[in-house]
Amino acid sequence: MYTVSSRSTDWIEIFRTDKGVVYQCDATQRLILAFWDTYTALSARDFAQFRRMVETIDVRQMALSTDLAHDVEILTPPRSERCYVLTLCEVIHLRELLSGAQTMLELNSLLRECGCRLP
């Protein structure tokens, strides 16, 4: 497990929303999730697994249920001590951030396969 206390100059921004940022650190081969003013370092595999965890949350059930148990969703990223307690809006914001970052990573991969040089 990697702990991250603040932003490093070695990080490359992958995707940003008004609620968070995903960075890539080539030095540690980790993706850094900056969400809620906290930083969580994840391997590419753990990032993909965490993104799937967030995608499987039933936001429709959260929105329609009057049961208090559906007011928040509690998630812990793989191999991390961090715990996210997310409201419906936060789940949607996190989904947007993780999906956007995944799309940008896939685009970078396609560009490299085509032989395009990236800055």
N, C-alpha and C positions, 0 to 999 in steps of 0.2 A: 504494500500500500504506500502510495506517495501522498504526502501532505504538502499543501501549497498555501503559503501565507499571503502572498501578494503577487501582482503582475510582474513578469520577467520581461526583459528586453529581448529574450530569445524567442518569444512567442509570436506566431503569425496569426493574425485574425482570419478566421474561416468564415464566420457568419455572425451578424449582429442584429438584434432587435432592440426595442426600447426597454426590454426587461432583462436582457442578458447578452452574453457573448460566448462563442466557442472559439478557442485558440488551439493552434497546433504547436507543440514544442518538439522540434527535431532532435534536440539534445537528449531528451528523456523518452522520445517516441511515445508521447502521451497527447491526448486531447484534453484541454482544460475547459471545464464548464464553469463559467462565471454567471451565477444566478443567485439572486437575493444577497448580493454583496459578499458572496462566499465563492471560493474556488475549489473545484473538485477535479483531480487528475484521474483520467481514465485511459486504459489501453484502448486500442481500436475495437477489440472484441468486447470489452466491458461497455464501451460507448454504445455499440450496436445493441447489446443486451439491454442496457438501460433505456435506450430509445424504444425498443419493443415493449418494455414494461410500461412505459408512459403511454404508448399507443394502445395498449390493451385495456386501459382504464375506460370504463363505461361512463362517458360524460353524459349521455342521455339519462342514464339511471341517476347520476348525481343531480342532474337538473330537475328531474321530475319527482324524485323521492322527497317525502316529508320526514323521513326517518333521520334522526340525528347521526346515525352511523354512516350516512352517505354525504354528510357535509364536507368531509375532508378525505383525502387519500394519503396514506403514509407509504413512502417509498424509500428504500435504501439502495443506492447504486452498488453494483457488484464490487467486492473487495474494497469497500469503503466504510468508514465509521460515520459518515454523514447520513443524516436522516432528513428527508423532506416531508413536511406535512403540508399538503397542497389543497387549496380550495379549488372549486370548479374553474374559476378564472385563471388561477395559477397553473393548473393542469393544461389549459388551452395555450397559455403563453409558453410553457415549457415545451409542449408539442411543437409549436411553431418554431422555436429556437432549434430544437434537436433535428427536426425534419429539414429545415433550411440548411443546417450544417451538413447533414448527410447528403443533401443534393449537391452542395458545393464540393464536397469531397469526391463524389462520383464524377462531377464535371471535371475536376482537376485530374482525376485518373484517366478519363477519356481523352483529355487534351494531351496528356503525357503519352498515351498509347498511339496517338496520331503523330507524335513527334513534335508537337508544339512546345516551344520554350516558354516557361513561366517565369515571371520576375522573382 
